[in-house]
Amino acid sequence: MQSKVKNVTLYLQEVPSARLAALGKLREMCLAELPGYEESMVYGMPSYAKDGTVEVAFASQKNYISLYVLKEDVLNAHRHLLQGLNMGKGCIRYTKPEKIDFAVVEQLLIASYQSDSDIC
């Protein structure tokens, strides 16, 4: 869902209750694993930017939760861990909160933080 709220706390208050725990955990992980990144709302979704460039974001869409990992080298290096999921160029779509493997998400966030490559 593309939200018009001004901050992530308000965004999480809008999401369906069945997704709140998963989205809250994604936020906690982004804050923990992306030190120095700025949390904001960009394109109506929680986003995490380094030096003004969004590198990671997530959203509650109508039919799935999306996680955007915008460093292509990171996504490609971890693609084998994401088999069976619907994916786009920089987007991972989870049809149910239970399908989110938070250990894999943690690896993606750490790799994004460590990567010096450009976003896709």
GIDATA-V60964 format. One record per residue. D_CENTER is the distance of its C-alpha to the mean C-alpha in whole Angstrom. Layout:
BEGIN
D_CENTER
D_CENTER
END
This chain:
BEGIN
14
14
15
18
18
18
15
12
15
17
14
14
17
17
15
17
18
17
14
14
14
11
9
11
10
7
8
11
9
8
11
13
12
11
15
16
13
14
12
12
12
12
13
13
9
8
8
8
12
14
18
17
14
11
9
5
4
4
7
10
12
16
16
12
9
7
3
5
6
9
12
14
16
13
12
16
17
15
15
18
16
14
17
18
15
14
13
13
14
10
8
8
10
11
14
15
13
15
14
11
12
11
13
12
8
10
12
10
9
12
13
11
13
16
16
18
18
17
14
15
END
